[in-house]
Amino acid sequence: MRHLDGLSEFCAVVDEGGFTRAAERLGVSASYVSRRVSDLEVRLGVKLLNRTTRQVNLTDLGQRYHEQATAILGDIATLEADMAEQQNLVKGRIRVAAGGRFGETHVAKALAAFAGLHPDVEIELMVSDRRVDIAAERFDLAVRHGMPDDPDLVVRRIAQRRMIVAAAPGYLDAHGVPNRPDDLREHTCLLAPGQVWRFAQDGKIFAVEANGRWTSNNGRALAIACAQKLGIVRLAETYLTNGIDAGEIIPILEPYEIPPQETVLAFPSRDHLPYRVRTLIAHLSEALRMDEG
């Protein structure tokens, strides 16, 4: 339909903040996107965008048009997904949230494999340590460490995450090996903001105050600092496996480890979950499943 010409290109420019990024998203040239948007403005007889060399801004009419155009494209995508659903086709967009190292490695790899198997599906992965609101932010599912608090979410357990305390051999040679969690007070610890170091003994969980001069909100950065003999770290096993295998890092205080944390798939409770989402849940359940021990 001619009325839809340029609509997706215009929305992509607004959503991506420019013609180049819009073209990358759509898999076309920036000049093609620019021409389609210009043709749209000519057909409508209004200016939708204010263009400068550095940025693109919506006009007042452009703002109103973008809101309605987004709704129209959303309705079309929903209609196509519904038609695919009737035929049990894996087609349409799936929004996934995942956090940290697990998200950017294991989840990303599993999603790439899924996309390879189903060329008509669109995957949108957000990797962030922020705990997203799955329903409010319209994610189809999330991969999380720990059980969600929201009772309206359906949860499927897929793995367990072990938390390890570790240090480089050179650090331990210089400062000694802590034999009990309380000994950590005499050591330099590598910390994540707000992190609480918890341990288990005789079936009870307790916390130990850890102090240090190196803080980061990034697990990989903490693992690198640990390998560089800067102190003791407490991280999920996925961050430390390579260093442990290479002999750069040694696990310590293993008798005091807390029980492994559940890794789950969480998704909104619906009477009829879309077929594409059900198919992805089955795929991730198998691809991300780990030994629970």
FENMO-V107494 format. One line per field, one symbol per residue. ss: DSSP state (2 for helix, 1 for strand, 0 for the rest). psi: psi as a letter, one per 40 degrees, with the letter a starting at -180 (. if undefined). burial: # if it has 16 or more other C-alpha atoms within 10 Angstrom, else .. A space follows every 10 residues. Layout:
# FENMO-V107494
ss = ???
psi = ???
burial = ???
This chain:
# FENMO-V107494
ss = 0222002222 2222220022 2222220002 2222222222 2222000011 1000011102 2222222222 2222222222 2222220000 0111111102 2222222222 2222222000 1111111000 0000000000 1111100000 0011111111 1011111022 2222200000 2222220011 1000001111 1001111100 0001100022 2222222000 0111112222 2222200001 1102220000 1111111100 0000222222 2222222000 000
psi = hddehedddd dddddeeidd dddddefaid dddddddddd ddddfihdih hiddihiiid dddddddddd dddddddddd ddddddefig iaihhhhiia dddecddddd dddddddgee ihhhhhhieh hihdddefid iihihihidh eeihhhhdii hhhhhiiidd ddddeihhdi ddeddeihih iihehhhiii hfeihiihhh iiehhiehdd dddddddefe aiihiiddde dddddeedih iifdeeiiii ihhihhiihi dghidddddd dddddddehi hg.
burial = .....##### ####...### ###......# ..##.###.# #......##. .....###.. .#..##..## .......... ##.##...## ########## ###..###.# #..##..... #...###... .#.#....## #####..... ..#.###### ########## ##....##.. #..#..#### ##....#### .........# #...#...## .######### ########## ..##...### ##...###.# .#######.. ...####.## #..##.##.. ...
